[in-house]
Structure formats: C-alpha cells, structure tokens
Amino acid sequence: MSKVLAVDLGGTQLRAGLCAAAAPAAVEHIGAWPAPKGLDGFREAIARMAHDHGAERFGVSVPGTARGTRCLWIPNLPWLDGVDLAGLFPNLSIGLGQDAQLALLAEVSAGAAKGLSDAMLVAIGTGIGSAVLSGSRIMRGGQGAACSFGWACADLDDEGHDRDGWLERQASGRAFDAIGRQAGFSDGRGLVAAARAGNATAIDALARPAKALGVSLATAVALLDPQTVILAGGVAEAADVLVPMVRAAMEKQLPPHLRRVRIEAGSFGKDASLVGAAFAGARGQQWDEIR
C-alpha cells in the first residue's frame, strides 16, 4: 500500500501527517514543529519522516508560489526560493502547491465544495490567501500565483506595498488585531466576540474591514461566477458575525443574478492545507485536475 507524507509548511510551523494514497482525506497527524531555519534542516526532516514511515509520495503546501516541483517565491522562507524539490527528494513522487490552492483541493475533493465545478476559497489568517476552481480545475497561473485575492485593491489613492496587498492591509488577521486594539479590545478575536455579543463599538469597528472584503469579493464573483465562496483560516471562526456584513457590501456591487452566491466556512478548518497536501501527494503534479 503506497503511503503519502503530507506536510503543511508555514512561515513559523511545519505540520505533518500520513495517509494511504487511496484515502488522502483520512490523513493522520504525525506532529508539528517549528519551521526549519534553512534548506538542510528541511531536507533532513522530510527525509527522516519519509524513511521512518515508509512513505513513497510527498505532498507539501507552501506559503508562496510554486510551479511543478519547484518553489518560486516563499516570502517567509526565502531559503526555499528557486529550490526544486525533485532534486532534494529524488526517491519521492512529489505534489507541491500553494497553501490556499491545496486547501481548496481538500474542500473540492472531500469537503464543502465537493461535486462543484466552480468555487473560490479565501483563507484569512496572518495574510490573505486564495484559490479558484474554474471548470473543474484549480487555476495556478503562469507563475503559480493565480487569483491572489489579498492583492485586490479598492482604493484609487493607495500607493501599494512590496510584501502586503491592499486587502491584506485592510482585512487580514493582523489588520483585525490592530483594529481590535484600537477599539479597546484585546485583539481580533476579542473584537469579534464583542460584536457577537452585540457590542455597538465592536460592530462599528468591524464595518470597514467587512466592507473592504465585500467590495473586493464582488469583483472576484463578477469575474469568476463561482457556485460558492469558502472561508478558511481564522476568519472562518467568525463567519457568523462577518458574513452578513460582507454580503451586504458585496451585493451592492453585483448584478441581481450574482448576488446569491453562497458564502460558507470550509469543512476542514485549520487542517485544510494539510489534507490538500495529502491529496496532492497522492495525485502527483497534476493535482489541479479534479476527478
């Protein structure tokens, strides 16, 4: 029985799991560790886990752009920039993808978007990641960075930024934390909890980032016409508070026939990218073609 080593590699943490290639959705956690500080540490950790668990396939989610088996731009792990994983792990079949794309792969294969041909995933955590399923294929783009929703902009006067898109600066987890503290709450979670309890100050503070999300999402929905928009990352836990506010802003910028697109939390929560890595490892480099 062929085994898959699945890895969700973030800027600060490496999470790993193991599954049978025939059952990626049943990936079982092996453990979580601080992200390696360099390429040698990464190579040693993966080779050791693959050997110890008898894995022949390797699926990995990275917080940046990738194409084929090569990492292109990994802002928080620059030692991976330009690295071809096939050269590092010649004995493993490799499925490599951007974290939001693999989260969507999990949702399309066995979660909230199963059976759909067109869907969008927006993952809001420290930053904003996104991915799109169009015509039963996950869009990757020429540089592996298709549909980078965090770089959407609805401000004609914004001067831009090299590392953070406009929408990330308005409505990422970092932005929610800053807005929460400015409004007198502990952080973004405290802000959302207060809004959930009906606190008027918290509700007012959430209005601007919710509007930024809604207006930007309207552009994406108008371009892509998805059957559903899936929320992932920390924002999914606040869907009950944010979705009505986001939808109100979104619908103002859409024609009637596009206003009722579903917006829902994903099925896999924080494990979405790990499950997606398991599916990518099982399917290999053509993981973007949904079967």
C-alpha positions in Angstrom: 0.0 0.0 0.0 1.5 3.3 -1.1 1.8 5.9 1.6 1.8 9.7 1.4 3.8 12.0 3.7 1.7 15.2 3.8 3.3 18.5 5.0 1.8 21.9 5.6 4.8 24.2 5.8 4.1 27.7 7.1 6.3 30.6 7.9 6.6 29.5 11.6 5.5 25.9 11.8 5.8 22.6 9.9 2.8 20.2 10.4 3.0 16.7 9.1 0.6 13.8 8.5 0.5 10.3 6.9 -2.2 8.6 4.8 -2.7 5.9 2.3 -2.5 7.2 -1.2 -6.0 5.8 -1.8 -7.5 7.7 1.2 -6.0 11.2 1.5 -8.9 12.6 3.4 -8.1 10.3 6.3 -4.6 11.8 6.8 -3.4 11.2 10.4 -1.3 13.8 12.2 2.3 12.9 12.9 3.3 16.1 14.7 4.1 19.8 14.5 7.4 21.5 14.8 8.9 25.0 14.3 9.6 25.6 10.7 13.1 24.7 9.6 15.6 27.6 9.6 17.3 26.5 6.4 17.3 24.1 3.5 19.5 21.5 5.2 17.1 21.2 8.2 14.1 20.9 5.9 15.8 18.2 3.8 16.8 16.2 6.8 13.3 16.4 8.5 11.4 15.3 5.4 13.9 12.5 4.5 13.7 11.2 8.1 9.9 11.2 8.2 9.6 9.6 4.8 12.0 6.9 5.8 10.6 6.3 9.2 7.0 6.0 7.9 7.7 4.2 4.7 6.3 7.0 2.5 6.8 6.8 -1.3 4.9 10.0 -2.0 5.3 13.6 -0.7 2.6 16.3 -0.7 3.6 19.7 0.5 1.8 23.0 1.0 3.9 26.1 1.0 3.1 29.8 1.8 4.1 31.2 -1.5 4.2 30.4 -5.2 5.3 27.1 -6.8 5.2 25.5 -10.2 5.7 21.8 -10.9 8.1 20.6 -8.2 9.9 24.0 -7.9 9.3 26.6 -5.2 9.4 30.1 -6.8 8.8 32.7 -4.2 8.3 31.9 -0.5 8.4 35.3 1.3 8.7 33.9 4.9 11.0 31.1 4.0 13.4 32.6 1.4 15.8 29.7 1.6 13.2 27.8 -0.5 13.1 30.3 -3.3 14.1 28.6 -6.6 14.5 25.2 -5.0 13.4 22.1 -7.0 12.0 19.5 -4.5 12.5 16.8 -7.0 16.3 17.3 -6.7 16.1 17.3 -2.9 14.0 14.1 -2.7 14.7 12.0 -5.8 13.1 8.9 -4.3 9.7 10.5 -3.7 6.8 11.3 -6.0 6.0 15.0 -5.3 2.9 17.1 -5.3 3.7 20.7 -4.4 1.3 23.6 -4.2 0.5 27.0 -2.7 -1.3 26.6 0.7 -4.6 28.2 -0.3 -4.7 26.2 -3.6 -4.2 23.0 -1.7 -6.8 24.0 0.9 -9.3 24.4 -2.0 -8.2 21.0 -3.3 -9.2 19.4 0.0 -12.6 21.2 0.0 -13.3 20.2 -3.6 -12.2 16.6 -3.2 -13.9 15.8 0.1 -15.3 19.0 1.7 -17.6 21.9 1.3 -17.1 22.2 -2.5 -17.3 18.5 -3.3 -19.2 17.9 -6.6 -18.9 21.6 -7.7 -17.2 22.8 -10.9 -16.6 26.4 -9.9 -15.7 27.7 -6.4 -13.4 30.2 -4.7 -11.6 29.9 -1.4 -10.5 32.8 0.7 -8.1 32.0 3.6 -7.7 34.8 6.1 -5.0 34.4 8.7 -1.8 36.4 9.1 -2.2 37.3 5.5 -4.9 36.5 2.9 -4.6 33.5 0.6 -7.0 32.5 -2.1 -7.6 30.0 -4.8 -10.2 29.4 -7.6 -11.7 26.3 -9.1 -12.9 27.0 -12.6 -14.4 24.4 -14.9 -13.3 21.6 -12.5 -9.7 22.7 -12.5 -7.8 24.7 -9.8 -6.2 27.7 -11.5 -2.5 28.0 -11.0 -1.4 30.7 -13.5 1.9 31.1 -15.3 3.8 31.7 -12.0 1.7 29.6 -9.7 0.1 32.7 -8.2 -3.3 32.9 -9.9 -6.1 34.6 -8.0 -4.1 36.3 -5.3 -7.1 37.9 -3.7 -5.0 39.6 -0.9 -3.7 42.0 -3.5 -7.1 43.2 -4.6 -7.4 46.9 -4.3 -10.5 49.2 -4.0 -8.6 52.4 -3.2 -7.5 54.6 -6.2 -5.1 56.5 -3.9 -3.3 53.6 -2.4 0.4 53.6 -3.3 0.9 49.9 -3.0 3.4 47.8 -1.0 6.0 45.2 -1.9 5.0 42.5 0.5 1.4 43.1 1.5 -1.6 43.7 -0.8 -4.2 46.4 -0.2 -6.8 43.9 1.1 -4.3 42.2 3.4 -3.6 45.6 4.9 -7.4 46.2 5.4 -8.7 42.8 6.5 -6.1 40.2 7.3 -5.7 38.7 10.7 -3.1 41.3 11.5 -5.4 44.1 10.4 -8.3 42.7 12.6 -5.9 42.5 15.6 -4.9 46.1 15.1 -8.5 47.3 14.6 -9.5 45.4 17.7 -6.8 47.0 19.9 -7.6 50.5 18.6 -11.2 49.9 19.5 -10.3 48.9 23.1 -10.4 45.1 22.7 -7.6 42.6 23.2 -7.2 41.6 19.5 -9.3 40.5 16.6 -10.8 37.6 18.4 -11.8 39.8 21.2 -13.3 42.3 18.7 -15.4 39.5 17.0 -16.5 38.1 20.4 -17.7 41.5 21.4 -19.5 42.1 18.1 -21.2 38.6 18.5 -22.4 39.8 21.9 -24.0 42.9 20.4 -21.3 45.4 21.4 -22.0 48.5 19.2 -18.4 49.7 19.3 -17.1 46.4 18.1 -19.8 46.2 15.4 -18.8 49.7 14.2 -15.1 48.7 14.2 -15.8 45.7 12.0 -17.7 47.7 9.4 -14.6 48.9 7.5 -12.7 45.6 7.1 -16.0 43.8 6.3 -16.8 46.4 3.6 -13.3 46.0 2.1 -13.8 42.3 2.0 -17.3 42.6 0.5 -16.3 45.1 -2.2 -13.2 43.1 -3.2 -15.2 39.9 -3.2 -17.8 41.4 -5.5 -15.1 42.0 -8.1 -14.0 38.3 -7.9 -17.5 37.0 -8.0 -18.3 39.2 -11.1 -15.2 37.9 -12.8 -15.5 34.2 -11.9 -19.2 33.4 -11.2 -18.4 30.7 -8.5 -21.1 28.5 -7.1 -19.7 29.1 -3.6 -17.1 31.1 -1.7 -15.4 29.1 1.0 -13.9 30.9 4.0 -10.9 29.3 5.6 -8.3 30.4 8.2 -9.1 32.2 11.4 -11.9 34.2 9.7 -14.0 31.0 9.3 -14.5 31.0 13.0 -16.1 34.5 12.8 -18.3 33.7 9.8 -21.5 34.1 11.8 -20.5 37.7 12.5 -18.7 38.7 9.3 -20.7 37.0 6.5 -23.8 39.2 6.9 -21.7 42.4 6.9 -19.5 41.2 4.0 -22.5 40.1 2.0 -24.3 43.4 2.4 -21.3 45.3 0.9 -20.8 42.7 -1.8 -24.3 42.7 -3.1 -24.3 46.4 -3.6 -21.6 45.9 -6.3 -23.2 43.0 -8.1 -26.0 42.5 -10.6 -29.0 40.6 -9.3 -28.2 37.3 -10.9 -24.8 37.1 -9.0 -25.9 38.3 -5.5 -27.0 35.0 -4.0 -23.6 33.2 -4.3 -23.1 31.0 -1.2 -20.5 32.1 1.3 -19.7 29.4 3.8 -17.0 28.1 6.1 -14.9 25.2 4.9 -15.1 21.7 6.2 -11.5 21.1 7.3 -10.7 24.2 9.3 -7.0 24.6 10.1 -6.3 21.2 8.6 -7.4 22.2 5.1 -3.9 22.7 3.6 -2.6 19.5 5.3 -5.5 17.5 3.8 -4.9 19.2 0.5 -1.2 18.3 0.7 -2.2 14.7 1.2 -4.4 14.8 -2.0 -1.6 16.5 -3.9 0.9 13.8 -2.8 -1.5 11.1 -3.8 -2.2 12.6 -7.3 1.3 14.0 -8.1 2.0 17.1 -10.2 -1.4 17.0 -11.9 -3.3 17.5 -8.7 -5.1 20.6 -10.0 -7.3 18.4 -12.3 -10.4 17.5 -10.2 -11.6 14.0 -11.0 
